[in-house]
């Protein structure tokens, strides 16, 4: 299974302050939904931090996110191993497919993949 990136998710009520502080270290905002913001290095885009006031589509705020190449395969592997699923596999409106699981330390892990656009097979080419 191919991992694309691992990102710590930091629960905070200080999105603006974190953007300013981590900007001093060279991180720039690459995504902001108002409740979740990701900062990344412009020279190494997989070096990221995510800050969340909450998770608006899940029952808990994750502790980390792991982007994988095939989220459906990861979900099947986690289910087969009997690990606890905290939030079911689903597509999100911002273009990711994800689920949450609990690791052996009790940490909530957001496992995600970027959704691939579905081709409309009813349209004329």
N, C-alpha and C positions, 0 to 999 in steps of 0.2 A: 504494500500500500504506500502510495506516494504522499508525503506531507509537503505542502507548499509554504506554510508559515505557522508559527506559534506566537500568539499575542496575549500578553496579560490584560485582563479586563479589570479596571479599577473603578470601584463604586465611589461616586463623589457627587457633591452638590455644587462643585466649583469648576465647571467646565471652562469658563473664561480664564480663571486664574491658572488652571493647568495649561491651557494653550499658551499663555504668556510665559509661564515658567519654563516649560519644555521647549518653547521657541528659543529661549536663551541657549539651549543645547543643540539647536539646529533642526529640531523636528518641526514639520509644517502640517497644517490641517489638510487632510485628504478626503475626509467625509464628516458630515455633521447633519444629524437628523433632529437636532434640538434636544434629544434625550440621550443620544450616543454620539460620541465624537472620536475619530481616529486621527492620530498624528503619526507621521512617518518621516523617515530620513529621505531627502530628495536624491541622495546618491546611492542609497540602499533601501529601496521601497519595501522590503520585507522586514526591516527594522521598524516596528510599530508599537504604539501604546494605544489602548482604547479606554475611554472614560465614559461611564454611564451613570446617569441619575437614577435609572430604572431600566428594566427591559419591558417595553410596552406590549410585546406579543407573547411573553412567557411568564410563568408564575414566579420565577426567581431571577436574580441577576447572576450571570456566570462569573467564575473566577478567572477563566482563560478561554481563549478561542483557538481551535486548531483547524486550519483550512486544509482539506484533503482533496486529492484529485477526484475521488469517487465516493461521495458522501453516502450513496445508497449501499455500497459495499461495506463502508465503515459501520453503518447502522446495522447491517446484517451480522457483521462480526461481533459487535457489542451485544446484540440480542442473543446470538448463539452462545456467547460466553456467560450469559446470565447477569450481566451488569445492569444496574438500575437505570432505567430511562426516566429522566425528570421532566422532559418536554419532548413530545413526539416529533418525528420527522415531518417537516412541512416546508412549503415554499413561502418565502417572505416577499412582500411587495417591493423591497429594495434590491431584489435580484439574487438572493442567496437561498439555498436549500439547506436546512439545518435541523439538528436535534441536540438536546442536552442529555448528558449522562453524569453519573456521580463516580469519581475515581475512588481508589481505596483509602484516600485521606479525607474523604467527605467533600472534596472540592467539586464544584459544578463546572463541567467542561462543555462548551459550546462547540460542537463539531459541525463544520460547514463546508459547502462547496458553492461556487458561483453557478447559478442556474444557466443552462444553455438555452438560448432562444429557440422556441419551437417553430419549425417551418410550417406555414400554412399550406397543407397539401390540397386544399380545395381551390386555391387561386390558380389562374392560368399563368404559365411561365412566360 
